[in-house]
Amino acid sequence: MHSSQVEVVELPLLLTVEQARKQLSLGRTQMFALIKSRELESVVLGIRSRRVPREAVLDFVARLRDQA
């Protein structure tokens, strides 16, 4: 693979906040700020588990691209 090529990886349906953070190359504080402000959708599973839907990550990136 050439250095200019990007490997496309299928994301799981629900990502942990950490997985979504890594996909977006964001810091932990910024990630939780986006979730708190509802700029990035997340769902709560049980009492303490939070997940970010794959589509929420893709939609967030699409909105950023539209703003550029």
C-alpha beads as a LAMMPS data file, in Angstrom:
LAMMPS data file: protein, C-alpha beads

68 atoms
67 bonds

1 atom types
1 bond types

-500.0 500.0 xlo xhi
-500.0 500.0 ylo yhi
-500.0 500.0 zlo zhi

Masses

1 110.0

Atoms # bond

1 1 1 0.000 0.000 0.000
2 1 1 1.341 3.425 -0.915
3 1 1 1.560 6.063 1.786
4 1 1 -1.105 8.153 0.009
5 1 1 -3.664 5.345 0.164
6 1 1 -6.033 5.096 3.101
7 1 1 -7.308 1.771 4.361
8 1 1 -11.086 1.744 4.758
9 1 1 -12.249 -0.168 7.817
10 1 1 -15.856 -1.052 8.552
11 1 1 -16.865 0.493 11.876
12 1 1 -19.038 -1.401 14.369
13 1 1 -22.682 -0.329 14.663
14 1 1 -22.009 1.178 18.111
15 1 1 -18.601 2.511 19.121
16 1 1 -17.335 3.183 22.594
17 1 1 -16.639 6.847 23.226
18 1 1 -12.924 6.008 23.081
19 1 1 -13.267 4.262 19.706
20 1 1 -15.241 7.191 18.268
21 1 1 -12.702 9.639 19.723
22 1 1 -9.862 7.826 17.991
23 1 1 -11.744 7.728 14.679
24 1 1 -12.247 11.485 14.865
25 1 1 -8.710 12.198 16.165
26 1 1 -10.084 14.234 19.055
27 1 1 -9.038 14.642 22.654
28 1 1 -11.119 13.155 25.469
29 1 1 -12.293 16.548 26.756
30 1 1 -13.352 17.727 23.298
31 1 1 -15.159 14.431 22.649
32 1 1 -17.222 14.661 25.825
33 1 1 -17.956 18.343 25.112
34 1 1 -19.396 17.359 21.716
35 1 1 -21.531 14.679 23.357
36 1 1 -22.701 17.019 26.126
37 1 1 -23.654 19.724 23.605
38 1 1 -25.396 17.068 21.491
39 1 1 -23.311 17.957 18.459
40 1 1 -22.385 14.265 18.454
41 1 1 -25.177 11.807 19.164
42 1 1 -24.663 9.108 21.762
43 1 1 -26.827 6.510 23.461
44 1 1 -26.775 5.190 27.010
45 1 1 -26.707 1.450 27.622
46 1 1 -27.561 0.392 31.135
47 1 1 -26.484 2.685 33.954
48 1 1 -22.974 3.768 32.982
49 1 1 -22.201 2.686 29.427
50 1 1 -22.337 5.232 26.619
51 1 1 -21.934 4.415 22.930
52 1 1 -21.717 6.500 19.773
53 1 1 -23.629 5.127 16.767
54 1 1 -21.527 4.676 13.631
55 1 1 -23.961 6.891 11.705
56 1 1 -23.509 9.676 14.277
57 1 1 -19.766 9.704 13.583
58 1 1 -20.332 9.766 9.815
59 1 1 -23.009 12.485 10.113
60 1 1 -20.706 14.600 12.276
61 1 1 -17.942 14.409 9.671
62 1 1 -20.424 15.240 6.902
63 1 1 -21.557 18.356 8.810
64 1 1 -17.931 19.443 9.244
65 1 1 -17.343 19.014 5.522
66 1 1 -20.472 21.048 4.702
67 1 1 -19.188 23.893 6.895
68 1 1 -15.795 23.981 5.147

Bonds

1 1 1 2
2 1 2 3
3 1 3 4
4 1 4 5
5 1 5 6
6 1 6 7
7 1 7 8
8 1 8 9
9 1 9 10
10 1 10 11
11 1 11 12
12 1 12 13
13 1 13 14
14 1 14 15
15 1 15 16
16 1 16 17
17 1 17 18
18 1 18 19
19 1 19 20
20 1 20 21
21 1 21 22
22 1 22 23
23 1 23 24
24 1 24 25
25 1 25 26
26 1 26 27
27 1 27 28
28 1 28 29
29 1 29 30
30 1 30 31
31 1 31 32
32 1 32 33
33 1 33 34
34 1 34 35
35 1 35 36
36 1 36 37
37 1 37 38
38 1 38 39
39 1 39 40
40 1 40 41
41 1 41 42
42 1 42 43
43 1 43 44
44 1 44 45
45 1 45 46
46 1 46 47
47 1 47 48
48 1 48 49
49 1 49 50
50 1 50 51
51 1 51 52
52 1 52 53
53 1 53 54
54 1 54 55
55 1 55 56
56 1 56 57
57 1 57 58
58 1 58 59
59 1 59 60
60 1 60 61
61 1 61 62
62 1 62 63
63 1 63 64
64 1 64 65
65 1 65 66
66 1 66 67
67 1 67 68
